Amino acid sequence: MHIKAWTLLLALGASPAWAIDPGPSSAPQKGTEQWLQLQSSGQAASRNSQATTAVEHEAAMQRWLDSYKLKIPQWYKDDDSGQISK
């Protein structure tokens, strides 16, 4: 019994019907994958240094830390949409 089950599993696993075709499944996905590959490869990287100053870095880190001070409501109501309050 075990040999038949293993044989069946191996036959189904080797079947090309179970394989997913390589590459993107849609035109938008293809474009997204091309942008991600271009970004990760560094082929289109700027030749100009993109460094920040210490003051800019500190301000960005402070904004990030301050974002944790915002209270997240337990529930959202329909009439709250589009309104910002502190």
N, CA, C and O atoms as a Maestro MAE file, in Angstrom:
{
 s_m_m2io_version
 :::
 2.0.0
}

f_m_ct {
 s_m_title
 :::
 protein
 m_atom[344] {
  # First column is atom index #
  i_m_mmod_type
  r_m_x_coord
  r_m_y_coord
  r_m_z_coord
  i_m_residue_number
  s_m_chain_name
  s_m_pdb_residue_name
  s_m_pdb_atom_name
  i_m_atomic_number
  :::
  1 25 0.818 -1.192 0.000 1 A "MET " " N  " 7
  2 3 0.000 0.000 0.000 1 A "MET " " CA " 6
  3 2 0.864 1.260 0.000 1 A "MET " " C  " 6
  4 15 0.572 2.210 -0.726 1 A "MET " " O  " 8
  5 25 1.922 1.274 0.804 2 A "HIS " " N  " 7
  6 3 2.782 2.454 0.890 2 A "HIS " " CA " 6
  7 2 3.511 2.708 -0.421 2 A "HIS " " C  " 6
  8 15 3.726 3.859 -0.802 2 A "HIS " " O  " 8
  9 25 3.894 1.636 -1.116 3 A "ILE " " N  " 7
  10 3 4.613 1.798 -2.377 3 A "ILE " " CA " 6
  11 2 3.709 2.430 -3.424 3 A "ILE " " C  " 6
  12 15 4.155 3.279 -4.197 3 A "ILE " " O  " 8
  13 25 2.430 2.021 -3.459 4 A "LYS " " N  " 7
  14 3 1.494 2.596 -4.415 4 A "LYS " " CA " 6
  15 2 1.270 4.082 -4.124 4 A "LYS " " C  " 6
  16 15 1.202 4.892 -5.049 4 A "LYS " " O  " 8
  17 25 1.155 4.437 -2.856 5 A "ALA " " N  " 7
  18 3 0.937 5.833 -2.487 5 A "ALA " " CA " 6
  19 2 2.141 6.681 -2.877 5 A "ALA " " C  " 6
  20 15 1.983 7.777 -3.414 5 A "ALA " " O  " 8
  21 25 3.343 6.178 -2.609 6 A "TRP " " N  " 7
  22 3 4.553 6.929 -2.969 6 A "TRP " " CA " 6
  23 2 4.686 7.069 -4.478 6 A "TRP " " C  " 6
  24 15 5.095 8.118 -4.976 6 A "TRP " " O  " 8
  25 25 4.343 6.016 -5.200 7 A "THR " " N  " 7
  26 3 4.407 6.059 -6.656 7 A "THR " " CA " 6
  27 2 3.435 7.112 -7.199 7 A "THR " " C  " 6
  28 15 3.775 7.871 -8.107 7 A "THR " " O  " 8
  29 25 2.234 7.148 -6.638 8 A "LEU " " N  " 7
  30 3 1.245 8.123 -7.062 8 A "LEU " " CA " 6
  31 2 1.713 9.547 -6.750 8 A "LEU " " C  " 6
  32 15 1.580 10.436 -7.591 8 A "LEU " " O  " 8
  33 25 2.256 9.771 -5.554 9 A "LEU " " N  " 7
  34 3 2.744 11.089 -5.179 9 A "LEU " " CA " 6
  35 2 3.889 11.547 -6.071 9 A "LEU " " C  " 6
  36 15 3.943 12.711 -6.467 9 A "LEU " " O  " 8
  37 25 4.799 10.641 -6.388 10 A "LEU " " N  " 7
  38 3 5.907 10.992 -7.271 10 A "LEU " " CA " 6
  39 2 5.420 11.313 -8.678 10 A "LEU " " C  " 6
  40 15 5.929 12.234 -9.316 10 A "LEU " " O  " 8
  41 25 4.445 10.564 -9.160 11 A "ALA " " N  " 7
  42 3 3.916 10.806 -10.502 11 A "ALA " " CA " 6
  43 2 3.204 12.154 -10.559 11 A "ALA " " C  " 6
  44 15 3.359 12.894 -11.531 11 A "ALA " " O  " 8
  45 25 2.424 12.481 -9.529 12 A "LEU " " N  " 7
  46 3 1.720 13.755 -9.518 12 A "LEU " " CA " 6
  47 2 2.688 14.919 -9.340 12 A "LEU " " C  " 6
  48 15 2.507 15.973 -9.949 12 A "LEU " " O  " 8
  49 25 3.707 14.738 -8.514 13 A "GLY " " N  " 7
  50 3 4.674 15.803 -8.277 13 A "GLY " " CA " 6
  51 2 5.516 16.105 -9.492 13 A "GLY " " C  " 6
  52 15 5.955 17.242 -9.664 13 A "GLY " " O  " 8
  53 25 5.753 15.132 -10.333 14 A "ALA " " N  " 7
  54 3 6.577 15.317 -11.521 14 A "ALA " " CA " 6
  55 2 5.764 15.807 -12.717 14 A "ALA " " C  " 6
  56 15 6.329 16.118 -13.766 14 A "ALA " " O  " 8
  57 25 4.465 15.876 -12.570 15 A "SER " " N  " 7
  58 3 3.599 16.274 -13.673 15 A "SER " " CA " 6
  59 2 3.771 17.759 -13.982 15 A "SER " " C  " 6
  60 15 3.764 18.577 -13.062 15 A "SER " " O  " 8
  61 25 3.925 18.127 -15.258 16 A "PRO " " N  " 7
  62 3 4.072 19.533 -15.617 16 A "PRO " " CA " 6
  63 2 2.792 20.337 -15.387 16 A "PRO " " C  " 6
  64 15 2.844 21.567 -15.365 16 A "PRO " " O  " 8
  65 25 1.654 19.680 -15.216 17 A "ALA " " N  " 7
  66 3 0.405 20.392 -14.976 17 A "ALA " " CA " 6
  67 2 0.431 21.113 -13.633 17 A "ALA " " C  " 6
  68 15 -0.323 22.065 -13.435 17 A "ALA " " O  " 8
  69 25 1.271 20.683 -12.721 18 A "TRP " " N  " 7
  70 3 1.347 21.304 -11.400 18 A "TRP " " CA " 6
  71 2 2.299 22.492 -11.396 18 A "TRP " " C  " 6
  72 15 2.308 23.268 -10.439 18 A "TRP " " O  " 8
  73 25 3.086 22.647 -12.426 19 A "ALA " " N  " 7
  74 3 4.090 23.708 -12.450 19 A "ALA " " CA " 6
  75 2 3.456 25.040 -12.815 19 A "ALA " " C  " 6
  76 15 2.483 25.091 -13.568 19 A "ALA " " O  " 8
  77 25 4.009 26.107 -12.281 20 A "ILE " " N  " 7
  78 3 3.574 27.453 -12.625 20 A "ILE " " CA " 6
  79 2 4.528 27.980 -13.683 20 A "ILE " " C  " 6
  80 15 5.747 27.864 -13.556 20 A "ILE " " O  " 8
  81 25 3.957 28.558 -14.722 21 A "ASP " " N  " 7
  82 3 4.796 29.092 -15.789 21 A "ASP " " CA " 6
  83 2 5.706 30.180 -15.239 21 A "ASP " " C  " 6
  84 15 5.259 30.999 -14.437 21 A "ASP " " O  " 8
  85 25 6.971 30.210 -15.649 22 A "PRO " " N  " 7
  86 3 7.872 31.252 -15.167 22 A "PRO " " CA " 6
  87 2 7.500 32.608 -15.742 22 A "PRO " " C  " 6
  88 15 6.914 32.703 -16.821 22 A "PRO " " O  " 8
  89 25 7.846 33.644 -15.012 23 A "GLY " " N  " 7
  90 3 7.623 34.994 -15.490 23 A "GLY " " CA " 6
  91 2 6.340 35.596 -14.979 23 A "GLY " " C  " 6
  92 15 5.562 34.931 -14.294 23 A "GLY " " O  " 8
  93 25 6.111 36.869 -15.312 24 A "PRO " " N  " 7
  94 3 4.937 37.574 -14.812 24 A "PRO " " CA " 6
  95 2 3.651 37.060 -15.438 24 A "PRO " " C  " 6
  96 15 3.644 36.551 -16.559 24 A "PRO " " O  " 8
  97 25 2.564 37.203 -14.690 25 A "SER " " N  " 7
  98 3 1.280 36.721 -15.175 25 A "SER " " CA " 6
  99 2 0.472 37.815 -15.871 25 A "SER " " C  " 6
  100 15 -0.552 37.527 -16.491 25 A "SER " " O  " 8
  101 25 0.924 39.067 -15.773 26 A "SER " " N  " 7
  102 3 0.194 40.154 -16.424 26 A "SER " " CA " 6
  103 2 1.177 41.245 -16.838 26 A "SER " " C  " 6
  104 15 2.323 41.273 -16.391 26 A "SER " " O  " 8
  105 25 0.710 42.130 -17.691 27 A "ALA " " N  " 7
  106 3 1.566 43.238 -18.138 27 A "ALA " " CA " 6
  107 2 1.965 44.163 -16.985 27 A "ALA " " C  " 6
  108 15 3.131 44.552 -16.907 27 A "ALA " " O  " 8
  109 25 1.033 44.532 -16.077 28 A "PRO " " N  " 7
  110 3 1.447 45.368 -14.952 28 A "PRO " " CA " 6
  111 2 2.481 44.682 -14.054 28 A "PRO " " C  " 6
  112 15 3.399 45.331 -13.550 28 A "PRO " " O  " 8
  113 25 2.330 43.376 -13.858 29 A "GLN " " N  " 7
  114 3 3.301 42.648 -13.040 29 A "GLN " " CA " 6
  115 2 4.660 42.625 -13.728 29 A "GLN " " C  " 6
  116 15 5.691 42.727 -13.063 29 A "GLN " " O  " 8
  117 25 4.672 42.495 -15.036 30 A "LYS " " N  " 7
  118 3 5.934 42.501 -15.777 30 A "LYS " " CA " 6
  119 2 6.644 43.833 -15.598 30 A "LYS " " C  " 6
  120 15 7.851 43.874 -15.358 30 A "LYS " " O  " 8
  121 25 5.889 44.928 -15.718 31 A "GLY " " N  " 7
  122 3 6.478 46.249 -15.522 31 A "GLY " " CA " 6
  123 2 7.018 46.432 -14.118 31 A "GLY " " C  " 6
  124 15 8.093 47.003 -13.930 31 A "GLY " " O  " 8
  125 25 6.276 45.949 -13.131 32 A "THR " " N  " 7
  126 3 6.719 46.047 -11.741 32 A "THR " " CA " 6
  127 2 8.005 45.264 -11.528 32 A "THR " " C  " 6
  128 15 8.938 45.749 -10.889 32 A "THR " " O  " 8
  129 25 8.050 44.055 -12.065 33 A "GLU " " N  " 7
  130 3 9.252 43.224 -11.906 33 A "GLU " " CA " 6
  131 2 10.461 43.867 -12.597 33 A "GLU " " C  " 6
  132 15 11.578 43.789 -12.086 33 A "GLU " " O  " 8
  133 25 10.246 44.495 -13.742 34 A "GLN " " N  " 7
  134 3 11.355 45.162 -14.430 34 A "GLN " " CA " 6
  135 2 11.889 46.326 -13.601 34 A "GLN " " C  " 6
  136 15 13.102 46.507 -13.497 34 A "GLN " " O  " 8
  137 25 10.980 47.128 -13.001 35 A "TRP " " N  " 7
  138 3 11.416 48.241 -12.164 35 A "TRP " " CA " 6
  139 2 12.176 47.743 -10.940 35 A "TRP " " C  " 6
  140 15 13.193 48.323 -10.561 35 A "TRP " " O  " 8
  141 25 11.684 46.667 -10.321 36 A "LEU " " N  " 7
  142 3 12.355 46.124 -9.139 36 A "LEU " " CA " 6
  143 2 13.742 45.583 -9.483 36 A "LEU " " C  " 6
  144 15 14.688 45.769 -8.718 36 A "LEU " " O  " 8
  145 25 13.863 44.920 -10.621 37 A "GLN " " N  " 7
  146 3 15.165 44.407 -11.042 37 A "GLN " " CA " 6
  147 2 16.121 45.552 -11.356 37 A "GLN " " C  " 6
  148 15 17.298 45.494 -11.001 37 A "GLN " " O  " 8
  149 25 15.624 46.585 -12.014 38 A "LEU " " N  " 7
  150 3 16.452 47.747 -12.327 38 A "LEU " " CA " 6
  151 2 16.927 48.431 -11.050 38 A "LEU " " C  " 6
  152 15 18.084 48.837 -10.947 38 A "LEU " " O  " 8
  153 25 16.027 48.554 -10.082 39 A "GLN " " N  " 7
  154 3 16.372 49.189 -8.818 39 A "GLN " " CA " 6
  155 2 17.408 48.373 -8.043 39 A "GLN " " C  " 6
  156 15 18.380 48.929 -7.533 39 A "GLN " " O  " 8
  157 25 17.204 47.071 -7.956 40 A "SER " " N  " 7
  158 3 18.117 46.243 -7.162 40 A "SER " " CA " 6
  159 2 19.470 46.052 -7.845 40 A "SER " " C  " 6
  160 15 20.472 45.813 -7.172 40 A "SER " " O  " 8
  161 25 19.507 46.155 -9.172 41 A "SER " " N  " 7
  162 3 20.780 45.967 -9.871 41 A "SER " " CA " 6
  163 2 21.676 47.196 -9.779 41 A "SER " " C  " 6
  164 15 22.897 47.080 -9.884 41 A "SER " " O  " 8
  165 25 21.080 48.374 -9.583 42 A "GLY " " N  " 7
  166 3 21.860 49.611 -9.509 42 A "GLY " " CA " 6
  167 2 22.271 50.132 -10.869 42 A "GLY " " C  " 6
  168 15 23.079 51.058 -10.940 42 A "GLY " " O  " 8
  169 25 21.748 49.578 -11.951 43 A "GLN " " N  " 7
  170 3 22.134 50.003 -13.297 43 A "GLN " " CA " 6
  171 2 21.718 51.440 -13.592 43 A "GLN " " C  " 6
  172 15 22.383 52.122 -14.372 43 A "GLN " " O  " 8
  173 25 20.635 51.910 -12.985 44 A "ALA " " N  " 7
  174 3 20.145 53.258 -13.252 44 A "ALA " " CA " 6
  175 2 20.376 54.176 -12.055 44 A "ALA " " C  " 6
  176 15 19.695 55.191 -11.904 44 A "ALA " " O  " 8
  177 25 21.324 53.821 -11.218 45 A "ALA " " N  " 7
  178 3 21.604 54.622 -10.023 45 A "ALA " " CA " 6
  179 2 22.201 55.970 -10.410 45 A "ALA " " C  " 6
  180 15 22.908 56.092 -11.410 45 A "ALA " " O  " 8
  181 25 21.904 56.960 -9.611 46 A "SER " " N  " 7
  182 3 22.440 58.294 -9.844 46 A "SER " " CA " 6
  183 2 23.942 58.305 -9.590 46 A "SER " " C  " 6
  184 15 24.436 57.615 -8.697 46 A "SER " " O  " 8
  185 25 24.652 59.083 -10.371 47 A "ARG " " N  " 7
  186 3 26.093 59.227 -10.154 47 A "ARG " " CA " 6
  187 2 26.382 60.277 -9.089 47 A "ARG " " C  " 6
  188 15 27.504 60.384 -8.596 47 A "ARG " " O  " 8
  189 25 25.345 61.057 -8.737 48 A "ASN " " N  " 7
  190 3 25.490 62.079 -7.703 48 A "ASN " " CA " 6
  191 2 25.243 61.460 -6.330 48 A "ASN " " C  " 6
  192 15 24.324 60.660 -6.152 48 A "ASN " " O  " 8
  193 25 26.049 61.828 -5.394 49 A "SER " " N  " 7
  194 3 25.884 61.327 -4.037 49 A "SER " " CA " 6
  195 2 24.545 61.774 -3.473 49 A "SER " " C  " 6
  196 15 24.143 62.923 -3.655 49 A "SER " " O  " 8
  197 25 23.862 60.878 -2.796 50 A "GLN " " N  " 7
  198 3 22.546 61.171 -2.239 50 A "GLN " " CA " 6
  199 2 22.601 61.240 -0.710 50 A "GLN " " C  " 6
  200 15 21.610 60.935 -0.046 50 A "GLN " " O  " 8
  201 25 23.705 61.623 -0.164 51 A "ALA " " N  " 7
  202 3 23.885 61.653 1.289 51 A "ALA " " CA " 6
  203 2 23.073 62.785 1.913 51 A "ALA " " C  " 6
  204 15 22.831 63.818 1.289 51 A "ALA " " O  " 8
  205 25 22.662 62.564 3.156 52 A "THR " " N  " 7
  206 3 21.962 63.593 3.915 52 A "THR " " CA " 6
  207 2 22.906 64.179 4.954 52 A "THR " " C  " 6
  208 15 23.885 63.552 5.360 52 A "THR " " O  " 8
  209 25 22.590 65.375 5.365 53 A "THR " " N  " 7
  210 3 23.387 65.982 6.429 53 A "THR " " CA " 6
  211 2 22.937 65.409 7.769 53 A "THR " " C  " 6
  212 15 21.894 64.763 7.864 53 A "THR " " O  " 8
  213 25 23.730 65.653 8.785 54 A "ALA " " N  " 7
  214 3 23.382 65.170 10.125 54 A "ALA " " CA " 6
  215 2 22.070 65.787 10.600 54 A "ALA " " C  " 6
  216 15 21.272 65.119 11.258 54 A "ALA " " O  " 8
  217 25 21.843 67.049 10.273 55 A "VAL " " N  " 7
  218 3 20.609 67.733 10.683 55 A "VAL " " CA " 6
  219 2 19.391 67.101 9.993 55 A "VAL " " C  " 6
  220 15 18.362 66.869 10.627 55 A "VAL " " O  " 8
  221 25 19.520 66.828 8.692 56 A "GLU " " N  " 7
  222 3 18.416 66.186 7.962 56 A "GLU " " CA " 6
  223 2 18.129 64.794 8.503 56 A "GLU " " C  " 6
  224 15 16.972 64.407 8.666 56 A "GLU " " O  " 8
  225 25 19.180 64.053 8.778 57 A "HIS " " N  " 7
  226 3 19.023 62.707 9.317 57 A "HIS " " CA " 6
  227 2 18.333 62.744 10.676 57 A "HIS " " C  " 6
  228 15 17.426 61.953 10.932 57 A "HIS " " O  " 8
  229 25 18.747 63.639 11.532 58 A "GLU " " N  " 7
  230 3 18.154 63.757 12.863 58 A "GLU " " CA " 6
  231 2 16.681 64.136 12.774 58 A "GLU " " C  " 6
  232 15 15.859 63.601 13.517 58 A "GLU " " O  " 8
  233 25 16.339 65.057 11.869 59 A "ALA " " N  " 7
  234 3 14.942 65.469 11.704 59 A "ALA " " CA " 6
  235 2 14.082 64.305 11.206 59 A "ALA " " C  " 6
  236 15 12.956 64.125 11.670 59 A "ALA " " O  " 8
  237 25 14.600 63.524 10.276 60 A "ALA " " N  " 7
  238 3 13.852 62.369 9.762 60 A "ALA " " CA " 6
  239 2 13.645 61.331 10.854 60 A "ALA " " C  " 6
  240 15 12.560 60.762 10.970 60 A "ALA " " O  " 8
  241 25 14.665 61.080 11.650 61 A "MET " " N  " 7
  242 3 14.541 60.113 12.743 61 A "MET " " CA " 6
  243 2 13.549 60.617 13.796 61 A "MET " " C  " 6
  244 15 12.798 59.826 14.367 61 A "MET " " O  " 8
  245 25 13.544 61.912 14.052 62 A "GLN " " N  " 7
  246 3 12.605 62.470 15.031 62 A "GLN " " CA " 6
  247 2 11.169 62.353 14.536 62 A "GLN " " C  " 6
  248 15 10.272 62.035 15.316 62 A "GLN " " O  " 8
  249 25 10.939 62.608 13.235 63 A "ARG " " N  " 7
  250 3 9.589 62.436 12.673 63 A "ARG " " CA " 6
  251 2 9.139 60.994 12.801 63 A "ARG " " C  " 6
  252 15 7.981 60.730 13.124 63 A "ARG " " O  " 8
  253 25 10.043 60.060 12.552 64 A "TRP " " N  " 7
  254 3 9.718 58.640 12.665 64 A "TRP " " CA " 6
  255 2 9.373 58.286 14.103 64 A "TRP " " C  " 6
  256 15 8.385 57.593 14.344 64 A "TRP " " O  " 8
  257 25 10.160 58.746 15.054 65 A "LEU " " N  " 7
  258 3 9.872 58.465 16.461 65 A "LEU " " CA " 6
  259 2 8.566 59.116 16.896 65 A "LEU " " C  " 6
  260 15 7.801 58.516 17.651 65 A "LEU " " O  " 8
  261 25 8.301 60.330 16.434 66 A "ASP " " N  " 7
  262 3 7.062 61.023 16.794 66 A "ASP " " CA " 6
  263 2 5.830 60.308 16.241 66 A "ASP " " C  " 6
  264 15 4.742 60.431 16.804 66 A "ASP " " O  " 8
  265 25 5.985 59.571 15.155 67 A "SER " " N  " 7
  266 3 4.839 58.866 14.575 67 A "SER " " CA " 6
  267 2 4.289 57.809 15.528 67 A "SER " " C  " 6
  268 15 3.125 57.426 15.414 67 A "SER " " O  " 8
  269 25 5.105 57.334 16.461 68 A "TYR " " N  " 7
  270 3 4.640 56.341 17.425 68 A "TYR " " CA " 6
  271 2 3.808 56.971 18.531 68 A "TYR " " C  " 6
  272 15 3.186 56.251 19.312 68 A "TYR " " O  " 8
  273 25 3.780 58.279 18.618 69 A "LYS " " N  " 7
  274 3 2.991 58.967 19.641 69 A "LYS " " CA " 6
  275 2 1.527 59.091 19.241 69 A "LYS " " C  " 6
  276 15 0.676 59.350 20.092 69 A "LYS " " O  " 8
  277 25 1.219 58.910 17.955 70 A "LEU " " N  " 7
  278 3 -0.153 59.038 17.487 70 A "LEU " " CA " 6
  279 2 -0.977 57.849 17.966 70 A "LEU " " C  " 6
  280 15 -0.576 56.696 17.812 70 A "LEU " " O  " 8
  281 25 -2.123 58.147 18.544 71 A "LYS " " N  " 7
  282 3 -2.990 57.090 19.053 71 A "LYS " " CA " 6
  283 2 -3.768 56.451 17.904 71 A "LYS " " C  " 6
  284 15 -4.353 57.150 17.078 71 A "LYS " " O  " 8
  285 25 -3.769 55.156 17.860 72 A "ILE " " N  " 7
  286 3 -4.535 54.424 16.860 72 A "ILE " " CA " 6
  287 2 -5.866 54.042 17.499 72 A "ILE " " C  " 6
  288 15 -5.882 53.323 18.498 72 A "ILE " " O  " 8
  289 25 -6.988 54.514 16.940 73 A "PRO " " N  " 7
  290 3 -8.280 54.215 17.560 73 A "PRO " " CA " 6
  291 2 -8.606 52.730 17.481 73 A "PRO " " C  " 6
  292 15 -8.201 52.032 16.552 73 A "PRO " " O  " 8
  293 25 -9.347 52.272 18.480 74 A "GLN " " N  " 7
  294 3 -9.725 50.862 18.502 74 A "GLN " " CA " 6
  295 2 -10.713 50.554 17.379 74 A "GLN " " C  " 6
  296 15 -10.661 49.480 16.779 74 A "GLN " " O  " 8
  297 25 -11.613 51.496 17.097 75 A "TRP " " N  " 7
  298 3 -12.583 51.330 16.014 75 A "TRP " " CA " 6
  299 2 -12.615 52.586 15.170 75 A "TRP " " C  " 6
  300 15 -12.392 53.688 15.672 75 A "TRP " " O  " 8
  301 25 -12.889 52.424 13.904 76 A "TYR " " N  " 7
  302 3 -13.094 53.547 13.003 76 A "TYR " " CA " 6
  303 2 -14.587 53.630 12.683 76 A "TYR " " C  " 6
  304 15 -15.245 52.611 12.473 76 A "TYR " " O  " 8
  305 25 -15.105 54.841 12.649 77 A "LYS " " N  " 7
  306 3 -16.514 55.052 12.315 77 A "LYS " " CA " 6
  307 2 -16.582 55.662 10.916 77 A "LYS " " C  " 6
  308 15 -15.639 56.315 10.468 77 A "LYS " " O  " 8
  309 25 -17.696 55.445 10.240 78 A "ASP " " N  " 7
  310 3 -17.861 55.992 8.890 78 A "ASP " " CA " 6
  311 2 -17.765 57.504 8.880 78 A "ASP " " C  " 6
  312 15 -17.225 58.077 7.934 78 A "ASP " " O  " 8
  313 25 -18.280 58.168 9.914 79 A "ASP " " N  " 7
  314 3 -18.265 59.630 9.912 79 A "ASP " " CA " 6
  315 2 -16.899 60.203 10.250 79 A "ASP " " C  " 6
  316 15 -16.712 61.416 10.167 79 A "ASP " " O  " 8
  317 25 -15.934 59.363 10.631 80 A "ASP " " N  " 7
  318 3 -14.581 59.816 10.925 80 A "ASP " " CA " 6
  319 2 -13.705 59.926 9.669 80 A "ASP " " C  " 6
  320 15 -12.628 60.518 9.719 80 A "ASP " " O  " 8
  321 25 -14.145 59.378 8.583 81 A "SER " " N  " 7
  322 3 -13.302 59.349 7.392 81 A "SER " " CA " 6
  323 2 -13.071 60.751 6.861 81 A "SER " " C  " 6
  324 15 -13.993 61.563 6.788 81 A "SER " " O  " 8
  325 25 -11.854 61.018 6.500 82 A "GLY " " N  " 7
  326 3 -11.503 62.301 5.935 82 A "GLY " " CA " 6
  327 2 -11.223 63.380 6.953 82 A "GLY " " C  " 6
  328 15 -10.914 64.509 6.573 82 A "GLY " " O  " 8
  329 25 -11.318 63.076 8.232 83 A "GLN " " N  " 7
  330 3 -11.068 64.075 9.255 83 A "GLN " " CA " 6
  331 2 -9.793 63.712 10.021 83 A "GLN " " C  " 6
  332 15 -9.548 62.545 10.326 83 A "GLN " " O  " 8
  333 25 -8.999 64.722 10.321 84 A "ILE " " N  " 7
  334 3 -7.799 64.511 11.106 84 A "ILE " " CA " 6
  335 2 -7.920 65.360 12.356 84 A "ILE " " C  " 6
  336 15 -8.167 66.564 12.285 84 A "ILE " " O  " 8
  337 25 -7.743 64.723 13.497 85 A "SER " " N  " 7
  338 3 -7.798 65.467 14.753 85 A "SER " " CA " 6
  339 2 -6.772 64.907 15.697 85 A "SER " " C  " 6
  340 15 -6.376 63.746 15.598 85 A "SER " " O  " 8
  341 25 -6.340 65.755 16.625 86 A "LYS " " N  " 7
  342 3 -5.341 65.313 17.611 86 A "LYS " " CA " 6
  343 2 -5.947 65.295 18.986 86 A "LYS " " C  " 6
  344 15 -5.269 64.952 19.955 86 A "LYS " " O  " 8
  :::
 }
 m_bond[343] {
  # First column is bond index #
  i_m_from
  i_m_to
  i_m_order
  :::
  1 1 2 1
  2 2 3 1
  3 3 4 2
  4 3 5 1
  5 5 6 1
  6 6 7 1
  7 7 8 2
  8 7 9 1
  9 9 10 1
  10 10 11 1
  11 11 12 2
  12 11 13 1
  13 13 14 1
  14 14 15 1
  15 15 16 2
  16 15 17 1
  17 17 18 1
  18 18 19 1
  19 19 20 2
  20 19 21 1
  21 21 22 1
  22 22 23 1
  23 23 24 2
  24 23 25 1
  25 25 26 1
  26 26 27 1
  27 27 28 2
  28 27 29 1
  29 29 30 1
  30 30 31 1
  31 31 32 2
  32 31 33 1
  33 33 34 1
  34 34 35 1
  35 35 36 2
  36 35 37 1
  37 37 38 1
  38 38 39 1
  39 39 40 2
  40 39 41 1
  41 41 42 1
  42 42 43 1
  43 43 44 2
  44 43 45 1
  45 45 46 1
  46 46 47 1
  47 47 48 2
  48 47 49 1
  49 49 50 1
  50 50 51 1
  51 51 52 2
  52 51 53 1
  53 53 54 1
  54 54 55 1
  55 55 56 2
  56 55 57 1
  57 57 58 1
  58 58 59 1
  59 59 60 2
  60 59 61 1
  61 61 62 1
  62 62 63 1
  63 63 64 2
  64 63 65 1
  65 65 66 1
  66 66 67 1
  67 67 68 2
  68 67 69 1
  69 69 70 1
  70 70 71 1
  71 71 72 2
  72 71 73 1
  73 73 74 1
  74 74 75 1
  75 75 76 2
  76 75 77 1
  77 77 78 1
  78 78 79 1
  79 79 80 2
  80 79 81 1
  81 81 82 1
  82 82 83 1
  83 83 84 2
  84 83 85 1
  85 85 86 1
  86 86 87 1
  87 87 88 2
  88 87 89 1
  89 89 90 1
  90 90 91 1
  91 91 92 2
  92 91 93 1
  93 93 94 1
  94 94 95 1
  95 95 96 2
  96 95 97 1
  97 97 98 1
  98 98 99 1
  99 99 100 2
  100 99 101 1
  101 101 102 1
  102 102 103 1
  103 103 104 2
  104 103 105 1
  105 105 106 1
  106 106 107 1
  107 107 108 2
  108 107 109 1
  109 109 110 1
  110 110 111 1
  111 111 112 2
  112 111 113 1
  113 113 114 1
  114 114 115 1
  115 115 116 2
  116 115 117 1
  117 117 118 1
  118 118 119 1
  119 119 120 2
  120 119 121 1
  121 121 122 1
  122 122 123 1
  123 123 124 2
  124 123 125 1
  125 125 126 1
  126 126 127 1
  127 127 128 2
  128 127 129 1
  129 129 130 1
  130 130 131 1
  131 131 132 2
  132 131 133 1
  133 133 134 1
  134 134 135 1
  135 135 136 2
  136 135 137 1
  137 137 138 1
  138 138 139 1
  139 139 140 2
  140 139 141 1
  141 141 142 1
  142 142 143 1
  143 143 144 2
  144 143 145 1
  145 145 146 1
  146 146 147 1
  147 147 148 2
  148 147 149 1
  149 149 150 1
  150 150 151 1
  151 151 152 2
  152 151 153 1
  153 153 154 1
  154 154 155 1
  155 155 156 2
  156 155 157 1
  157 157 158 1
  158 158 159 1
  159 159 160 2
  160 159 161 1
  161 161 162 1
  162 162 163 1
  163 163 164 2
  164 163 165 1
  165 165 166 1
  166 166 167 1
  167 167 168 2
  168 167 169 1
  169 169 170 1
  170 170 171 1
  171 171 172 2
  172 171 173 1
  173 173 174 1
  174 174 175 1
  175 175 176 2
  176 175 177 1
  177 177 178 1
  178 178 179 1
  179 179 180 2
  180 179 181 1
  181 181 182 1
  182 182 183 1
  183 183 184 2
  184 183 185 1
  185 185 186 1
  186 186 187 1
  187 187 188 2
  188 187 189 1
  189 189 190 1
  190 190 191 1
  191 191 192 2
  192 191 193 1
  193 193 194 1
  194 194 195 1
  195 195 196 2
  196 195 197 1
  197 197 198 1
  198 198 199 1
  199 199 200 2
  200 199 201 1
  201 201 202 1
  202 202 203 1
  203 203 204 2
  204 203 205 1
  205 205 206 1
  206 206 207 1
  207 207 208 2
  208 207 209 1
  209 209 210 1
  210 210 211 1
  211 211 212 2
  212 211 213 1
  213 213 214 1
  214 214 215 1
  215 215 216 2
  216 215 217 1
  217 217 218 1
  218 218 219 1
  219 219 220 2
  220 219 221 1
  221 221 222 1
  222 222 223 1
  223 223 224 2
  224 223 225 1
  225 225 226 1
  226 226 227 1
  227 227 228 2
  228 227 229 1
  229 229 230 1
  230 230 231 1
  231 231 232 2
  232 231 233 1
  233 233 234 1
  234 234 235 1
  235 235 236 2
  236 235 237 1
  237 237 238 1
  238 238 239 1
  239 239 240 2
  240 239 241 1
  241 241 242 1
  242 242 243 1
  243 243 244 2
  244 243 245 1
  245 245 246 1
  246 246 247 1
  247 247 248 2
  248 247 249 1
  249 249 250 1
  250 250 251 1
  251 251 252 2
  252 251 253 1
  253 253 254 1
  254 254 255 1
  255 255 256 2
  256 255 257 1
  257 257 258 1
  258 258 259 1
  259 259 260 2
  260 259 261 1
  261 261 262 1
  262 262 263 1
  263 263 264 2
  264 263 265 1
  265 265 266 1
  266 266 267 1
  267 267 268 2
  268 267 269 1
  269 269 270 1
  270 270 271 1
  271 271 272 2
  272 271 273 1
  273 273 274 1
  274 274 275 1
  275 275 276 2
  276 275 277 1
  277 277 278 1
  278 278 279 1
  279 279 280 2
  280 279 281 1
  281 281 282 1
  282 282 283 1
  283 283 284 2
  284 283 285 1
  285 285 286 1
  286 286 287 1
  287 287 288 2
  288 287 289 1
  289 289 290 1
  290 290 291 1
  291 291 292 2
  292 291 293 1
  293 293 294 1
  294 294 295 1
  295 295 296 2
  296 295 297 1
  297 297 298 1
  298 298 299 1
  299 299 300 2
  300 299 301 1
  301 301 302 1
  302 302 303 1
  303 303 304 2
  304 303 305 1
  305 305 306 1
  306 306 307 1
  307 307 308 2
  308 307 309 1
  309 309 310 1
  310 310 311 1
  311 311 312 2
  312 311 313 1
  313 313 314 1
  314 314 315 1
  315 315 316 2
  316 315 317 1
  317 317 318 1
  318 318 319 1
  319 319 320 2
  320 319 321 1
  321 321 322 1
  322 322 323 1
  323 323 324 2
  324 323 325 1
  325 325 326 1
  326 326 327 1
  327 327 328 2
  328 327 329 1
  329 329 330 1
  330 330 331 1
  331 331 332 2
  332 331 333 1
  333 333 334 1
  334 334 335 1
  335 335 336 2
  336 335 337 1
  337 337 338 1
  338 338 339 1
  339 339 340 2
  340 339 341 1
  341 341 342 1
  342 342 343 1
  343 343 344 2
  :::
 }
}
